[in-house]
Amino acid sequence: SVPAPFDPMQSGPAEIAATQMYKNFKPRFYENWFAQLGEKRKQKLYDNIDIARKKDTDSYSEWESLNTLSASIINGDIESYLTVIDEMKPFDDLLDYGSDFEVGIDTPDSLCIEFHVMSDKVIPQKVLSLTQTGKLSTKDMTKTMRFDLTQDYICSCTIRIARDVFALLPVSRVVVHAVDNILNTATGYEEEATVLSVAFDKETLSSLNFNSIDPSDALENFECNMDFKKTQGLKPVERIEL
């Protein structure tokens, strides 16, 4: 556990500092002539003591809450896991690359994350290049290139999600399901489908050299359901059970 920020039976650090500033008050040169200005500044320093005392109280209360939450997590309280995720919001910086993150927990040792990828928004439709004359050229991205980028993008997101969870909670297994809109050739309409399901174990994931891995190849180290063809992209797969 993290040590208390100060002894609650004594003044806190912010109050001590504010009190010292009040005690060290000395009128400035012009305040010797305009005493009212000096008294006003001195009163403000005195008022700051109460403000600092409240700051210390809030700091101590926050420490108590975090310490209690930490103890609950260590004891495997599942509700505390959800509280940490809700308060820390580890997936917020991924919202530009995915949405609708849903968390499921059955045991203190494992956790499941489902997220809806946004490949249509994230993966570009066009390719930009410079011609020999220095002009900007735009052309449609080939399907195979777009499929490859989509696969790497989704695989990267799942790895990032697993790493964030392992860094935040004392679990040893994280199952991630990636859901995307896939064309159903039987109906001609797009439907939501699971396009990737992977079970990460903490020990293996932490052993990888993330500076050199290829996201798609890296998933071969784990139990993984992925059906990818260069000419067709990702296809629906069965989910791995938590």
N, C-alpha and C positions, 0 to 999 in steps of 0.2 A: 504494500500500500504506500501511497505518497504521504510523506510527513505533513502534519498540519502547517499552514502558512504562519501561524503564530499561536501563542498561548491565549485562549479565549478569556482567561481570568485577568489578563493584562491588556494594556492598550495595544492596538495593532500598528503596523509600520506606517501606514498612511496617517493615522491620528498622531503618532509620535512626531512625524515630520512636520505636520501642520502646526502642532503645538509649539514646536521649536521655532518655527518661523514667526509665530505670534510673540513668543518670548524675546526673540531677537529684534523685534521691531524698534527702529530708530527713526525719528523724524528726518526727512530730507531737508536740504537747505531751505527751499522755498516754503516747506511746511512749517518752519519756525515763524514765518510771517503770516501764513494762512493756516492757522491751527485746525480749522474745520476740515481741510483737505487731509491732514494727517490723521485726524480722528476717524474720518471716513475710511481711509485705507486700513487703519488698525482694526476697525470693526469688521471689515471684509476678511482680514486674516483670522479674526476670532470666529466668524461664521464658517470659514473653511474647515475649522476643526470638526464641526458637526457633519459636514459633507464628507470629510475624510473618515470619520467614524463609521458612517453608513457604508462607505466603500469597503472598509475592512470587514464589516458585518456581512456584506454581500459576498465578498471573497471567501470568507469562512463557510458560509452557507453553500456556496458552489463546491468547495472542497468536500464538505460533508456529503453532498449529493453524489459527486463523482466517486467518492470512496465507497459509499454504499452500493452504487451501481457496479463498481469494479468487483466488489466482494460477491455480488449476485452472479456476475458473469463467470467468475472463477468457480463458483458452486454449480455452474451449468444451468442457470435459470433462463429458460428460453424467452420469456417475456422481456428480460433484460437485454437479450440479443436484439430483439426488435426495437427496443427503446434506443439502443446505441445507434442502430442504422437510421432510425427516424431523426435523431438529434444530430448525428455527424454527417448525414446525407452524403455518403461516399460516392454515389453515382451521379451527383449533380453536374459534374464537369463532363459527363458523358451524354448529357441530354441532347447535345447537338448531333450525336451519332446514334442515338437510340432513345426509346421512350417506354413508358409504362412498365417500369421495373417492378416486378412482383417477387416477394420473398416468401419462401416456405421453409419451415423448420419442423422436423419430427423428433430429432434427438439433439442433445447438446454438442455432438461431435460432427454433425453434418448439416449442410444448408443448401437450399435450392434457389436459384435465381432465374426468372423468366424475363426476357426483355424483347421488345419489338424493335427490330432494326429498321432503319429508314434508308434503304439502299437507293431508292428512286431519288431521294433528296441529296444524299451524300455523294454518290458516285456520279461524276459528270457524264453528260451525253455527248459532249463535243471534245475534240482534241485540238489544241492550239499549237501552231508551229510557225517558224519564220521561213519565208521563201529565200531564194538566193539573192533576191533584190532587197531583202530586209523588210518585206511587208509581212504583216500578221495574217496567217492563213487559218481558217476554221473548217474542220470537217467532222463528220460523224465518227464517233468511236466505234471500232469494230465490236461485234458481239463477244468474240473470244476475249478481247482485252477487257471489256466491261465485266464479263463473268469472272475473270481472274482477279480484278480489283475488288469485286464484291466479295469473293471468297476470302481474300486476305483481310479485308475490312471487318467482316463478321468474325473471323478467327481472332483478330487482334482485340476486338471488343470483349470476347469471351475470356481471353487471357487476362486482360486488364481488370475485368470484374472479379475474377478469381483472386488475383493478387491483392486487390483492395480488401476483399473479405478476409483473406488470411492475415493481412496486416492489422485488421480491426478486431477480429474475434478469434477465440481459441478453438477453432474447428480444424479438423484434419482432412475433410472432404467437402468439396463444393461442386454441385452439379449445375451447369448453366444450359438453359434452353434458349436458342435464338429463333424468333418467330418473324417471318417476313410474308409479304404478299406475293403469292406464286400463281402464275397462270395455270388454270385447270383446262387442259386441252380438250377434255371431254365436254365441258360446258361453255368454254370460251370466256369465262370470267375469272378474275383474280380472286383468290381465297387465301385466308391466313393459314399458314402451315409452319410446322417446326422444321427448319432447314439445317439445324445443327444442334446436337445434344452431346455434351462432353462432361465427364466426371473427372475433376482435378483432385489430385492428392497433394497435400502441402509439401511433402518431402521432395517429390519429383519436380514440382513446379519451381521450388526454391533452388534447385540444382542447375537450372537452365541458365545459359549465358544469353541474356536478353539483348545484348548488343549485336549478336550475330545470327540469331534464329530467324527462320522464315515462319511466320505465324501459322500457315497451313501445315507445313511439315512438322512443326512443334507439337501439334495435337496428336501425332502418331505415338507420342509418349504416354498417352492416356486412353482410357476407355472412351471411345468416340464414335458416334453415329453421324456420318456425313456422306452424302451421295452427290459427288461433283463430277460433271463432264464438261470438258472445255467448250464443246459446241452447244451445250444445253444449260450449263450453270448448275446451281444447287437444286436438288429435288427434295421433296418431303421425306422425313425419316421418322423412325420410332424414337420416343423419348426414353432415356436411361432413367430407371427408377432410383429415387433417392434412397 
